[in-house]
Amino acid sequence: MYKPVNLSDQIFYVGVNDRRTALFENMWPLDRGVSYNSYLIVDEKVTVIDTVEAGHFEKWIAKVRSIIQTRPIDYLVVNHMEPDHSGAIRVLTELYPNMEVVGNKKTIPMIEGYYGITTNMKVVNDGDTLDLGKHKLTFHTVPMVHWPESMVCMEETTNTLFSSDAFGSFGTLDGGIFDDELNFEHFREEICRYYSNIVGKYGNPVQKALAKLGSLSIKAVAPSHGPIYRQHINEMLTMYDKWSRYETEEGVVIAYASMYGNTEEMAEVTARAIAEQGIKNIRVYDVSKTHASYIISDIFKYKGLILGSPTYSNELHPNMESLSNKIQHMGIANHYYGVLGSFTWAGASVKKRSRRKS
């Protein structure tokens, strides 16, 4: 059933789609699902670049074996240890006991800690090259994009960057694998939501990674989630540069919690006043209905942020408290910030939110 998807004559996409998991990292909604991207290079050495989430192993290994048949796997490159990419490592090492696992000095201890594997490890440093025959992989560490061991690798013959979680996206690949095979606008919102929720806290490391990768002659970007880029590469790099600098466009996000409608009414009046000043991009969210991931995504887009809450047991409304903590955790910068609130007998919410400015 599987028809191989070629990035080039000897490089293949062997990823899988997940339309069943409800929450990514058990936190972020996957309304459109997610893909787990894995890649295979068949040269003098057979090399797998990242695996997939463990529950999708059988489908994934069937794709790999349909291409390599009875050939052994020589190398498994582990760009990132998050279990949605490393989940099949233990089973793969059991199937191919002579396979070398390639990672950097921070990867190897994680492999032992996660999967108890301590043998056949090959440590690579920043700038090292792995010779596969015709193809060569050069490794670049990108710490905290978005884990400390994160790295990417560049295939020097085709100038393909295997970028791990960098440049990823939520959303399954529904037939189209490459960005020029699908409607890129369909993914734009999910790319932003993925960046803001998964990578967004690490603006400075992203800037360092972009500077490091800027000198490379990249013709294709193959991330661990979402489409493979060969048409929108510059656009994607520009978006990451903008988001990691916390640069925004004109607009205001108003997020509120309301028990009986009074704080909601304040939010509506505030939104109308902003519109009368000529601002067109206004997004109003009830935090008890809209998941924080969508609100955070828009906060990364727009310059203004207003949070509203009633006083609830002398504290913020719990759902606003949750959103506020997430915003503070993200370290979002360079925004105009305002608060509003309603109360009768205890006006604590505005004071508490004012003290927690992001």
C-alpha positions in Angstrom: 0.0 0.0 0.0 2.8 2.4 0.8 4.3 4.3 -2.1 7.7 5.8 -1.2 7.9 9.5 -1.0 11.2 10.8 -2.3 13.0 14.0 -1.2 15.7 12.9 -3.7 16.8 9.6 -5.4 18.1 8.2 -2.1 16.3 10.2 0.6 12.8 9.2 1.6 10.0 10.6 3.9 8.8 7.8 6.1 6.6 9.7 8.6 3.2 8.9 9.9 0.0 10.9 10.7 -1.7 11.0 14.1 -5.4 11.9 14.0 -6.3 10.2 17.3 -4.2 12.0 20.0 -6.3 14.8 21.5 -3.5 16.8 23.2 0.1 17.4 22.2 2.4 17.1 25.2 -1.0 16.3 27.0 -1.6 20.1 26.9 -2.1 21.6 23.4 -5.2 20.7 21.3 -4.7 18.8 18.1 -7.9 19.7 16.2 -6.2 19.0 12.9 -4.0 16.2 14.2 -0.2 16.1 13.9 2.4 14.3 11.8 5.5 12.6 13.1 8.2 13.0 10.4 11.0 10.6 10.0 13.5 10.3 7.1 15.5 7.5 5.5 18.8 7.8 3.5 19.7 4.7 1.5 23.3 5.0 0.5 26.4 2.9 1.3 25.2 3.3 4.8 21.5 3.1 5.6 20.5 5.9 7.9 17.3 6.8 9.8 16.8 10.4 10.9 14.6 10.3 14.0 11.9 7.8 14.7 8.2 8.3 15.6 5.9 8.1 18.6 5.9 4.5 19.9 2.3 3.8 19.2 2.9 4.3 15.5 5.9 2.0 15.3 4.4 -0.8 13.2 3.1 1.5 10.5 6.5 3.3 10.5 8.8 0.3 10.4 6.7 -1.2 7.5 7.4 1.9 5.5 11.1 1.7 6.3 11.4 -2.0 5.4 9.4 -1.6 2.2 12.4 0.6 1.0 15.4 -1.1 2.5 14.0 -4.7 2.3 16.5 -6.9 4.2 19.4 -4.4 4.4 20.5 -3.5 7.9 20.2 0.0 9.3 23.7 1.3 10.0 22.9 4.6 11.7 20.0 6.1 13.7 20.5 9.9 14.0 18.7 11.3 17.0 18.2 15.0 16.5 15.8 15.4 19.4 14.9 13.2 22.4 11.2 14.1 22.9 9.3 10.8 22.9 7.2 11.7 19.9 10.4 11.4 17.9 12.5 9.0 20.0 9.7 6.7 21.1 10.8 3.8 18.7 14.5 3.8 19.6 14.4 0.9 22.0 12.5 -1.4 19.6 14.6 -0.4 16.7 17.9 -1.2 18.5 16.5 -4.6 19.3 15.6 -5.2 15.7 19.0 -3.9 14.5 21.5 -4.6 17.3 24.5 -3.5 15.2 23.0 -0.1 14.4 24.9 2.9 15.8 22.9 5.6 17.5 24.2 9.0 16.6 23.7 12.0 19.0 25.5 14.8 20.8 27.0 14.7 24.3 23.7 15.8 25.8 21.7 13.2 23.8 23.5 10.1 24.9 22.7 10.4 28.7 19.0 11.0 27.8 18.9 7.8 25.7 20.2 5.9 28.7 17.8 7.6 31.0 14.7 7.1 28.8 15.5 3.7 27.2 18.3 2.1 29.2 20.5 1.9 26.1 24.3 2.3 26.6 26.0 0.5 23.7 26.7 1.4 20.1 26.6 5.1 20.7 28.4 7.6 18.4 28.9 11.1 19.7 29.0 14.0 17.3 30.0 17.6 18.0 28.9 20.8 16.5 30.2 20.9 12.9 31.1 17.2 12.7 30.3 15.3 9.5 29.0 11.7 9.1 30.0 10.1 5.7 27.2 7.8 4.3 28.8 7.3 0.9 27.4 9.7 -1.7 25.6 11.6 1.1 27.2 13.4 4.1 25.4 14.8 7.2 26.9 17.8 9.0 25.6 18.4 12.5 24.7 21.7 14.1 23.6 21.9 17.7 20.7 24.3 18.5 20.3 24.1 22.3 17.0 25.1 23.7 15.2 25.0 20.4 13.5 23.7 22.3 15.3 21.1 24.5 19.0 21.3 25.6 20.1 18.4 23.4 18.3 19.7 20.2 20.3 19.6 17.0 19.8 19.7 13.3 21.7 18.1 10.4 22.4 19.2 6.9 22.7 16.7 4.0 25.5 18.3 2.0 24.7 16.7 -1.4 21.1 17.9 -1.7 21.4 20.8 0.8 18.5 19.4 2.8 18.2 20.6 6.4 16.7 18.1 8.8 15.5 20.6 11.3 13.9 18.5 14.1 11.2 20.6 15.9 12.4 23.8 14.4 10.0 25.0 11.6 7.4 22.5 12.7 3.7 22.7 12.6 0.6 21.1 14.0 -1.7 19.4 11.5 -1.6 16.1 9.6 -0.2 15.8 6.1 -3.3 15.0 4.1 -1.9 13.7 0.9 0.5 16.7 0.3 3.9 16.2 2.0 5.7 19.1 0.5 4.7 22.8 0.9 4.2 23.2 -2.8 1.8 20.3 -2.9 -0.7 21.8 -0.4 -2.5 25.0 0.5 0.2 26.7 2.6 -2.4 29.1 4.1 -4.1 26.0 5.7 -1.0 25.5 7.8 -0.1 29.1 8.5 -2.2 29.4 11.7 -1.0 26.0 12.9 2.6 26.9 12.3 2.2 30.0 14.4 0.4 28.1 17.1 3.1 25.4 17.1 5.9 28.0 17.4 4.2 30.1 20.1 3.2 27.2 22.3 6.2 24.8 21.8 9.2 27.0 21.0 7.9 30.5 21.9 9.6 30.8 25.2 13.1 30.4 23.6 13.4 33.5 21.5 17.0 34.1 22.2 18.1 30.5 21.4 16.1 30.7 18.2 17.9 33.9 17.2 21.2 32.1 17.8 20.1 29.1 15.8 19.0 31.3 12.9 22.4 33.1 12.9 24.2 29.7 12.9 22.1 28.3 10.1 22.0 31.6 8.1 25.3 30.8 6.2 24.0 27.4 4.9 22.7 27.1 1.3 19.4 25.4 2.2 17.3 24.0 -0.7 14.8 22.0 1.4 13.8 22.0 5.1 12.6 18.7 6.5 11.1 19.3 10.0 9.8 16.7 12.5 6.2 17.9 12.2 4.3 19.4 9.3 5.2 19.9 5.7 8.6 19.7 4.1 9.6 23.1 2.7 11.1 23.7 -0.7 9.1 26.7 -1.8 8.4 28.8 1.4 11.8 28.5 3.0 12.6 32.2 3.1 9.1 32.9 4.3 9.4 30.4 7.2 12.8 31.8 8.2 11.4 35.3 8.2 8.4 34.3 10.4 10.8 32.6 12.9 13.0 35.7 13.0 10.0 37.9 13.6 8.4 35.7 16.3 11.7 35.1 18.1 12.2 38.9 18.3 8.7 39.3 19.7 7.9 41.6 16.8 4.2 42.0 16.3 1.6 43.7 14.0 -1.0 46.2 15.0 -3.8 44.5 16.9 -5.1 43.8 20.4 -6.0 40.5 22.2 -8.6 40.8 24.9 -8.9 37.7 27.0 -11.3 37.6 29.9 -13.0 35.4 32.5 -16.5 36.2 33.5 -18.9 34.4 35.9 -22.1 36.3 35.4 -21.3 38.5 32.4 -20.1 41.7 34.0 -16.4 41.3 33.0 -17.5 40.1 29.6 -19.4 43.4 29.2 -16.3 45.4 30.2 -14.3 43.5 27.5 -17.0 44.3 24.9 -17.0 48.0 25.8 -13.2 48.0 25.7 -13.1 46.3 22.3 -15.5 48.8 20.9 -13.4 51.7 22.2 -10.3 50.3 20.6 -12.1 49.8 17.3 -13.2 53.4 17.4 -9.5 54.3 17.5 -9.0 52.6 14.1 -7.6 49.3 15.3 -9.0 46.5 13.1 -7.3 43.4 14.4 -9.1 42.8 17.7 -9.5 39.3 19.1 -11.8 38.8 22.1 -11.6 35.5 24.0 -13.5 33.9 26.9 -10.8 31.9 28.6 -13.3 29.5 30.0 -14.2 28.5 26.4 -11.2 29.0 24.2 -8.1 26.9 24.9 -5.0 29.0 25.9 -3.0 27.7 23.0 -5.1 29.7 20.5 -5.0 32.8 22.7 -1.2 32.6 23.1 -0.8 32.2 19.3 -2.6 35.5 18.8 -0.7 37.2 21.6 2.5 36.4 19.6 0.9 38.1 16.5 -0.6 41.3 18.0 1.0 44.2 19.9 -1.7 44.8 22.6 -2.8 42.5 25.4 -5.6 43.1 27.8 -6.6 40.6 30.5 -9.8 40.8 32.4 -11.0 38.9 35.4 -13.6 39.1 38.2 -12.4 38.6 41.8 -12.9 34.9 42.7 -12.4 34.0 46.3 -10.1 37.0 46.6 -8.0 35.8 43.7 -8.1 35.8 39.9 -10.7 33.6 38.3 -9.0 30.2 38.1 -9.1 30.0 34.3 -7.6 33.5 34.0 -5.0 32.4 36.6 -4.1 29.5 34.3 -3.7 31.7 31.3 -1.7 34.3 33.2 0.7 31.6 34.4 1.2 30.3 30.9 1.9 33.9 29.5 4.3 34.5 32.3 6.1 31.2 31.7 6.4 32.1 28.0 8.3 35.3 28.8 6.4 37.2 26.1 8.0 40.7 25.6 7.4 44.0 23.7 3.7 44.3 24.2 1.3 47.0 25.4 -0.4 45.6 28.4 -3.6 46.4 30.2 -6.0 44.9 32.8 -9.6 45.2 33.7 -11.8 43.6 36.2 -15.2 43.7 38.0 -16.0 43.2 41.7 -18.4 44.1 44.4 -17.0 43.2 47.8 -13.3 42.4 47.1 -11.4 44.0 44.2 -8.4 41.8 44.2 -8.2 40.6 40.6 -6.9 43.7 38.9 -4.3 44.3 41.6 -3.0 40.8 41.4 -2.9 40.8 37.5 -1.2 44.2 37.6 1.6 42.7 39.8 2.1 39.8 37.3 2.8 41.8 34.2 4.5 39.7 31.6 
